Amino acid sequence: MKSTKCIVPLCCLALWLVGVFPAVGHAAVKEIIAEGNYSMGDGETPATAEERALLDAKRTALEEAGTYVQSYSATQKYQLTADEVQVVAAGIMEVSVLEKKRTLEGNAIHFWVKIRAVITTDNIESMAGKLKSMSMAEDYQKLQQDYAQSQQELADLKRQIGQANNETEKQQLQNRIAQNENEFQANLRFELGDQKMAGHQYDEAIAAYTEAIALNSQFGQAYLRRGIAFFYKDKYRSALQDFDAALNLDGHLTLAYFEKGQVYERMGYRRRAIEAYRDFLARATPDQQEYIAIAKRNLRRLEETDEAINLFTAWLYGPDMPYRPGGPSDRWHSGGRERRSGRY
């Protein structure tokens, strides 16, 4: 498609910007109408087929919303990547279903849905700030990859089921389609959980991640995110259980070690926090520079505290006092409350 140049007088451009993006303190509301479609095949359930049609409509709306968020962010000098723009747009988009219907087309049931998506500019800044302290952009990118892979797998299964030679083969393919649906539904719940986390709705986030885990028990990332939500709710034991579950399912979820360090610090278990941060730094990936910097800073402070407390403990109890997790050489308090550290 050929590009065209349009020269606009500066005064007109300024007036246009004021009209589209009002001054700070005066929120603008953008309304988007979008439609989605999906044809259900053998082995699929109507509920999931309808969800896929709704997701198709949301993705159409998200394209326009993302363009709007990107333009607004540029005027406010927010530094957002393409993935972060999409996460912000999805997080602030309020969707309502205007109309939906099912029609029979040949041997398939066709689902159609029409939605209204509304975004408000005063939510963009707060959402953009939260992204910098969470791994939601990475979650979003992974979800998009999983969704594309799921769609390709489903298309292959639907083609194979039409070519099945017997009922046994057909049933096996239907079972795989059912598994595909569960994973699709789990990803939807996970995405909802991330949106609730960004809005500080931690109970709702925990509920969404729990539903994702119920649908896909191998969803390590959902355990990790639920653990972070438990941490925000001061449910430290539950958080640690989820971080361990995430690592057992997927050893590449190295952020779980970092989060364990955060929890142990909050609980006052200094040496366990040191061990967790060391585990994280030994396994961290190059794209985790923000977490690496925090872990190094916290680890340095903890090690300095550890040395000072060891000297004091040796003076108070003698040099041969054995280390006991949670004992006087492992816990410390500040004003009767455990220290708070890092990005929380």
C-alpha positions as CSV (number, residue, x, y, z in Angstrom):
1,M,0.0,0.0,0.0
2,K,1.4,3.4,-1.0
3,S,2.0,5.9,1.7
4,T,0.8,9.5,1.3
5,K,2.1,12.6,2.9
6,C,-0.2,15.1,4.6
7,I,1.0,18.5,5.7
8,V,-1.0,20.0,8.5
9,P,-0.6,23.5,9.8
10,L,0.8,23.5,13.3
11,C,-2.2,25.4,14.7
12,C,-4.6,22.8,13.2
13,L,-2.5,20.0,14.6
14,A,-2.5,21.5,18.1
15,L,-6.2,21.9,18.0
16,W,-6.6,18.3,16.9
17,L,-4.4,17.0,19.7
18,V,-6.4,19.0,22.3
19,G,-9.6,17.6,20.9
20,V,-8.4,14.0,20.8
21,F,-6.2,14.0,24.0
22,P,-7.5,16.6,26.5
23,A,-5.3,18.1,29.1
24,V,-4.3,16.1,32.1
25,G,-7.1,16.0,34.5
26,H,-9.8,15.8,31.8
27,A,-10.1,12.2,30.8
28,A,-11.1,11.3,27.3
29,V,-13.3,8.3,26.5
30,K,-12.9,6.2,23.4
31,E,-15.7,3.9,22.3
32,I,-15.0,1.0,19.8
33,I,-17.6,-1.3,18.2
34,A,-16.3,-4.6,17.0
35,E,-17.5,-8.0,15.8
36,G,-16.2,-11.5,16.1
37,N,-16.9,-14.8,14.4
38,Y,-16.2,-18.5,14.9
39,S,-17.4,-21.7,13.4
40,M,-17.6,-24.7,15.7
41,G,-16.4,-28.1,14.5
42,D,-16.7,-31.7,15.7
43,G,-15.6,-32.2,19.2
44,E,-15.9,-28.6,20.3
45,T,-18.3,-27.3,22.9
46,P,-20.7,-24.3,22.3
47,A,-19.4,-22.5,25.4
48,T,-15.8,-22.4,24.2
49,A,-16.8,-21.7,20.6
50,E,-18.7,-18.6,21.8
51,E,-15.6,-17.6,23.9
52,R,-13.5,-17.8,20.7
53,A,-16.0,-15.6,18.9
54,L,-15.9,-13.1,21.7
55,L,-12.0,-13.2,21.7
56,D,-12.0,-12.5,18.0
57,A,-14.1,-9.4,18.6
58,K,-11.9,-8.3,21.5
59,R,-8.8,-8.7,19.4
60,T,-10.3,-6.6,16.6
61,A,-11.2,-3.9,19.2
62,L,-7.7,-4.2,20.8
63,E,-6.0,-3.3,17.5
64,E,-7.8,0.1,17.4
65,A,-7.5,0.5,21.2
66,G,-3.7,-0.1,20.9
67,T,-3.3,2.5,18.3
68,Y,-5.2,5.0,20.4
69,V,-3.1,4.1,23.5
70,Q,0.1,4.4,21.6
71,S,-0.8,7.8,20.2
72,Y,-1.9,9.1,23.7
73,S,1.2,7.6,25.3
74,A,3.4,9.5,22.8
75,T,1.8,12.8,23.7
76,Q,2.4,12.1,27.4
77,K,5.9,10.9,26.8
78,Y,5.3,7.4,28.2
79,Q,8.0,4.9,27.2
80,L,6.1,1.8,26.2
81,T,7.1,-1.1,24.0
82,A,4.6,-2.6,21.5
83,D,3.7,-5.4,23.8
84,E,3.3,-3.0,26.7
85,V,0.9,-0.9,24.6
86,Q,-1.2,-4.0,24.0
87,V,-1.2,-5.0,27.7
88,V,-2.3,-1.4,28.7
89,A,-5.0,-1.4,26.1
90,A,-6.3,-4.8,27.2
91,G,-6.2,-3.8,30.8
92,I,-8.2,-0.6,30.6
93,M,-10.7,-1.8,28.0
94,E,-14.1,-2.3,29.4
95,V,-16.1,-4.7,27.2
96,S,-19.8,-5.3,27.0
97,V,-21.6,-7.6,24.6
98,L,-24.2,-5.8,22.5
99,E,-25.5,-8.7,20.5
100,K,-24.8,-12.4,19.8
101,K,-26.3,-15.1,17.7
102,R,-25.8,-18.7,16.4
103,T,-26.6,-19.9,12.9
104,L,-26.3,-23.2,11.2
105,E,-24.0,-23.1,8.2
106,G,-23.7,-26.5,6.5
107,N,-22.6,-29.0,9.2
108,A,-21.1,-26.3,11.5
109,I,-22.6,-23.9,13.9
110,H,-21.4,-20.3,13.4
111,F,-21.1,-17.9,16.3
112,W,-21.3,-14.2,15.9
113,V,-20.9,-11.5,18.6
114,K,-20.9,-7.7,18.6
115,I,-19.2,-5.8,21.4
116,R,-18.7,-2.3,22.7
117,A,-15.2,-1.6,24.1
118,V,-14.6,1.6,26.1
119,I,-11.2,2.9,27.1
120,T,-10.5,6.0,29.3
121,T,-7.3,7.9,29.1
122,D,-7.0,8.5,32.9
123,N,-6.4,4.8,33.4
124,I,-3.5,4.7,30.9
125,E,-0.9,6.3,33.2
126,S,-1.6,4.1,36.2
127,M,-1.6,1.0,34.1
128,A,1.6,2.0,32.4
129,G,3.3,2.5,35.7
130,K,2.2,-1.0,37.0
131,L,3.7,-2.7,34.0
132,K,7.2,-1.6,35.0
133,S,7.0,-3.5,38.3
134,M,5.4,-6.7,36.9
135,S,6.2,-9.2,34.2
136,M,2.9,-8.7,32.5
137,A,4.3,-7.7,29.1
138,E,6.3,-11.0,29.0
139,D,3.1,-12.9,30.1
140,Y,1.2,-11.2,27.2
141,Q,3.8,-12.1,24.6
142,K,3.8,-15.8,25.8
143,L,0.0,-15.9,25.8
144,Q,0.0,-14.7,22.2
145,Q,2.4,-17.4,21.2
146,D,0.4,-20.0,23.0
147,Y,-2.8,-18.8,21.4
148,A,-1.4,-19.0,17.9
149,Q,0.0,-22.5,18.6
150,S,-3.4,-23.5,20.1
151,Q,-5.3,-22.3,17.0
152,Q,-2.9,-24.1,14.6
153,E,-3.2,-27.3,16.7
154,L,-7.0,-27.0,16.7
155,A,-7.2,-26.5,13.0
156,D,-5.1,-29.6,12.5
157,L,-7.2,-31.7,14.8
158,K,-10.5,-30.5,13.1
159,R,-9.0,-31.5,9.8
160,Q,-7.9,-34.9,11.1
161,I,-11.2,-35.7,12.8
162,G,-12.9,-35.2,9.4
163,Q,-10.6,-37.8,7.9
164,A,-10.8,-40.3,10.9
165,N,-11.3,-43.9,9.7
166,N,-13.0,-45.3,12.8
167,E,-14.7,-44.3,16.0
168,T,-11.7,-45.1,18.2
169,E,-9.5,-42.7,16.2
170,K,-12.2,-40.1,16.2
171,Q,-12.7,-40.3,20.0
172,Q,-8.9,-39.9,20.5
173,L,-9.0,-36.7,18.4
174,Q,-12.0,-35.4,20.3
175,N,-10.2,-36.0,23.6
176,R,-7.3,-33.9,22.2
177,I,-9.7,-31.2,21.2
178,A,-11.2,-31.2,24.7
179,Q,-7.7,-30.7,26.1
180,N,-7.1,-27.9,23.7
181,E,-10.2,-26.2,24.9
182,N,-9.2,-26.5,28.5
183,E,-5.8,-24.9,27.8
184,F,-7.6,-22.2,25.8
185,Q,-10.0,-21.5,28.7
186,A,-7.0,-21.6,31.2
187,N,-5.2,-18.9,29.2
188,L,-8.3,-16.7,29.2
189,R,-8.5,-17.0,33.0
190,F,-4.8,-16.3,33.3
191,E,-5.1,-13.2,31.2
192,L,-8.0,-12.1,33.4
193,G,-5.9,-12.7,36.4
194,D,-3.1,-10.4,35.1
195,Q,-5.7,-7.7,34.4
196,K,-7.0,-8.0,38.0
197,M,-3.5,-7.9,39.3
198,A,-2.8,-4.6,37.5
199,G,-5.9,-3.1,39.1
200,H,-4.7,-4.3,42.6
201,Q,-7.8,-6.6,42.8
202,Y,-5.8,-9.4,44.3
203,D,-8.7,-11.6,45.6
204,E,-10.2,-11.6,42.0
205,A,-6.7,-12.3,40.6
206,I,-6.3,-15.3,42.9
207,A,-9.7,-16.6,41.9
208,A,-8.9,-16.2,38.2
209,Y,-5.5,-17.9,38.5
210,T,-7.1,-20.7,40.5
211,E,-9.6,-21.3,37.7
212,A,-6.7,-21.4,35.3
213,I,-4.9,-24.0,37.4
214,A,-8.1,-26.1,37.7
215,L,-8.4,-26.2,33.9
216,N,-4.7,-26.8,33.3
217,S,-2.9,-28.4,36.3
218,Q,0.5,-28.0,34.4
219,F,0.2,-24.2,34.1
220,G,3.4,-23.3,36.0
221,Q,3.1,-19.6,35.1
222,A,-0.4,-19.5,36.8
223,Y,1.1,-20.8,40.0
224,L,3.8,-18.2,39.9
225,R,1.4,-15.3,39.3
226,R,-1.0,-16.6,42.0
227,G,1.9,-16.8,44.4
228,I,2.7,-13.1,43.8
229,A,-1.0,-12.3,44.4
230,F,-0.9,-14.3,47.7
231,F,2.3,-12.3,48.6
232,Y,0.4,-9.0,48.2
233,K,-2.3,-10.4,50.4
234,D,0.3,-11.2,53.1
235,K,-0.4,-15.0,52.7
236,Y,3.2,-15.9,52.7
237,R,2.9,-19.7,53.2
238,S,0.5,-20.0,50.3
239,A,2.8,-17.8,48.2
240,L,5.8,-20.1,48.9
241,Q,3.8,-23.2,48.1
242,D,2.9,-21.7,44.7
243,F,6.4,-20.7,43.9
244,D,7.7,-24.2,44.7
245,A,4.8,-25.7,42.5
246,A,5.8,-23.4,39.6
247,L,9.4,-24.5,39.8
248,N,8.5,-28.1,40.0
249,L,6.4,-27.8,36.9
250,D,8.8,-25.6,35.0
251,G,12.4,-25.1,36.1
252,H,12.8,-22.2,33.7
253,L,10.5,-20.0,35.8
254,T,13.5,-18.5,37.5
255,L,11.5,-15.5,38.7
256,A,10.0,-17.8,41.4
257,Y,13.4,-17.8,43.1
258,F,13.4,-14.0,43.2
259,E,9.8,-14.0,44.6
260,K,10.8,-16.5,47.3
261,G,13.6,-14.1,48.3
262,Q,11.0,-11.3,48.6
263,V,8.7,-13.5,50.8
264,Y,11.4,-14.7,53.1
265,E,12.6,-11.2,53.6
266,R,9.1,-10.1,54.5
267,M,8.8,-13.1,56.9
268,G,12.2,-12.1,58.4
269,Y,14.0,-15.3,57.4
270,R,17.2,-13.6,56.4
271,R,19.4,-16.6,55.5
272,R,16.6,-18.3,53.4
273,A,16.2,-15.0,51.6
274,I,19.9,-14.9,50.9
275,E,19.8,-18.5,49.5
276,A,16.7,-17.7,47.3
277,Y,18.3,-14.6,45.8
278,R,21.5,-16.5,45.1
279,D,19.5,-19.2,43.4
280,F,17.8,-16.6,41.3
281,L,21.1,-14.8,40.3
282,A,22.6,-18.1,39.3
283,R,19.7,-18.9,36.9
284,A,18.6,-15.4,35.8
285,T,18.2,-14.6,32.1
286,P,19.5,-11.5,30.3
287,D,16.0,-10.1,29.9
288,Q,15.6,-10.0,33.7
289,Q,17.9,-7.0,34.3
290,E,15.5,-5.1,36.6
291,Y,15.1,-8.1,38.9
292,I,18.8,-8.9,38.8
293,A,19.6,-5.4,40.0
294,I,17.0,-5.6,42.9
295,A,18.3,-9.1,43.9
296,K,21.9,-7.9,44.0
297,R,21.0,-4.9,46.0
298,N,18.9,-6.9,48.5
299,L,21.5,-9.7,48.7
300,R,24.3,-7.2,49.4
301,R,22.3,-5.7,52.2
302,L,21.3,-9.0,53.7
303,E,24.8,-10.3,53.6
304,E,26.1,-7.2,55.4
305,T,23.3,-7.7,58.0
306,D,24.2,-11.4,58.2
307,E,27.8,-10.7,59.0
308,A,26.9,-8.1,61.7
309,I,24.4,-10.4,63.3
310,N,26.8,-13.4,63.3
311,L,29.4,-11.3,65.1
312,F,26.8,-10.2,67.7
313,T,25.4,-13.7,68.1
314,A,28.9,-15.1,68.6
315,W,29.6,-12.4,71.3
316,L,26.2,-13.1,73.0
317,Y,25.9,-16.9,72.8
318,G,29.4,-18.0,72.0
319,P,31.0,-18.9,68.7
320,D,29.7,-22.5,68.7
321,M,26.0,-21.7,68.7
322,P,24.4,-23.8,65.9
323,Y,22.4,-22.1,63.2
324,R,18.7,-22.7,63.5
325,P,16.3,-21.5,60.8
326,G,14.0,-18.9,62.4
327,G,16.2,-18.7,65.4
328,P,17.9,-15.5,66.8
329,S,20.6,-15.6,64.2
330,D,18.1,-15.9,61.3
331,R,15.3,-13.4,62.1
332,W,15.4,-9.6,62.6
333,H,12.7,-7.1,63.1
334,S,12.4,-3.3,62.6
335,G,10.0,-1.6,65.0
336,G,8.2,-4.9,65.6
337,R,7.5,-5.4,61.8
338,E,9.5,-7.4,59.3
339,R,11.4,-5.3,56.8
340,R,10.0,-4.7,53.4
341,S,12.2,-4.7,50.4
342,G,12.6,-4.6,46.6
343,R,9.9,-3.4,44.3
344,Y,7.0,-4.0,46.6
